[in-house]
Amino acid sequence: MVGNGFVCEMGSKADDGDFAAFRKRFVAVDVKDTQRGGLNTRGAIRRRVTYRRAALELAMEYNQASEGIRYATINGKPAPEPQLQATGLPLGKVPWV
């Protein structure tokens, strides 16, 4: 089974100055990708991916068979799950949200 993913970080001239400075942020990036499973997971193999650099850590664990996400965190805190956002559409008027 193959699972792919990516991390995309963006910058700006105001934040980084130039592209060379932007690239320096990623010199010490650490990515760990592990798989584990066992009796307590009913034989399911879980994949855990962690991306770390400076003051940023992104982590995620999911079941490769069902693709169900067990958790996703940013610096150890649950990642936000944004709701529908649309200009001129108040969420209170959307019945399924």
C-alpha positions as a printed NumPy array, in Angstrom:
array([[  0.   ,   0.   ,   0.   ],
       [  1.318,   3.423,  -0.901],
       [  0.348,   6.655,   0.794],
       [  1.695,   9.957,  -0.378],
       [  1.634,  13.414,   1.097],
       [  3.354,  16.742,   1.173],
       [  4.015,  19.781,   3.319],
       [  3.727,  23.182,   1.672],
       [  5.152,  26.226,   3.402],
       [  4.741,  29.628,   1.888],
       [  6.553,  32.887,   2.455],
       [  6.607,  36.433,   1.242],
       [  9.149,  39.07 ,   0.433],
       [  7.94 ,  40.977,   3.508],
       [  8.605,  37.977,   5.786],
       [ 11.699,  36.471,   4.185],
       [ 13.383,  39.164,   2.141],
       [ 14.37 ,  36.959,  -0.767],
       [ 14.135,  33.353,  -1.937],
       [ 17.563,  32.447,  -0.536],
       [ 16.471,  33.543,   2.937],
       [ 13.214,  31.6  ,   2.547],
       [ 15.155,  28.444,   1.67 ],
       [ 17.391,  28.813,   4.761],
       [ 14.334,  28.121,   6.935],
       [ 14.356,  24.528,   5.714],
       [ 17.994,  23.575,   6.273],
       [ 17.255,  21.715,   9.513],
       [ 13.922,  20.063,   8.628],
       [ 13.334,  16.619,  10.155],
       [ 10.722,  14.25 ,   8.689],
       [  9.855,  10.94 ,  10.334],
       [  7.556,   8.39 ,   8.712],
       [  6.771,   5.257,  10.727],
       [  4.283,   2.42 ,  10.551],
       [  2.996,   0.369,  13.444],
       [  0.221,  -1.978,  14.321],
       [ -0.697,  -4.657,  16.79 ],
       [ -3.444,  -6.477,  18.614],
       [ -4.882,  -3.272,  20.071],
       [ -5.359,  -1.922,  16.539],
       [ -7.16 ,  -5.083,  15.339],
       [ -4.375,  -5.753,  12.877],
       [ -4.653,  -2.352,  11.217],
       [ -1.4  ,  -0.687,  10.258],
       [ -1.159,   2.917,  11.335],
       [  1.144,   5.418,   9.706],
       [  2.586,   8.316,  11.704],
       [  4.284,  11.2  ,   9.927],
       [  6.019,  14.044,  11.759],
       [  7.52 ,  17.179,  10.168],
       [  9.693,  19.38 ,  12.388],
       [ 11.629,  22.577,  11.871],
       [ 12.514,  25.39 ,  14.26 ],
       [  9.35 ,  26.189,  16.266],
       [  7.011,  24.122,  14.067],
       [  5.878,  20.511,  14.396],
       [  3.185,  18.943,  12.213],
       [  2.13 ,  15.397,  13.113],
       [ -0.493,  13.038,  11.791],
       [ -1.444,   9.424,  12.352],
       [ -3.9  ,   7.554,  10.179],
       [ -5.047,   4.059,   9.227],
       [ -3.654,   3.169,   5.822],
       [ -6.468,   0.769,   4.972],
       [ -9.417,   3.002,   5.845],
       [ -7.547,   6.306,   5.444],
       [ -9.202,   7.374,   8.697],
       [ -7.225,  10.071,  10.499],
       [ -6.554,   9.229,  14.14 ],
       [ -5.119,  12.665,  14.899],
       [ -3.494,  15.676,  13.261],
       [ -1.63 ,  18.215,  15.377],
       [  0.224,  21.508,  15.002],
       [  2.814,  21.998,  17.746],
       [  1.097,  19.304,  19.816],
       [ -2.379,  20.857,  19.627],
       [ -5.27 ,  19.5  ,  17.538],
       [ -5.275,  20.956,  14.025],
       [ -8.263,  23.223,  13.365],
       [-11.095,  21.811,  11.304],
       [-12.398,  24.824,   9.395],
       [-16.059,  24.945,   8.514],
       [-17.554,  26.093,   5.275],
       [-16.709,  29.709,   4.519],
       [-18.327,  31.685,   1.738],
       [-18.635,  35.404,   1.179],
       [-22.212,  36.591,   1.777],
       [-23.409,  33.232,   3.146],
       [-24.009,  33.253,   6.927],
       [-23.347,  29.792,   8.394],
       [-26.534,  30.047,  10.465],
       [-28.557,  29.853,   7.234],
       [-26.866,  26.673,   5.979],
       [-28.939,  23.74 ,   7.328],
       [-26.232,  21.05 ,   7.142],
       [-23.488,  22.983,   8.999]])
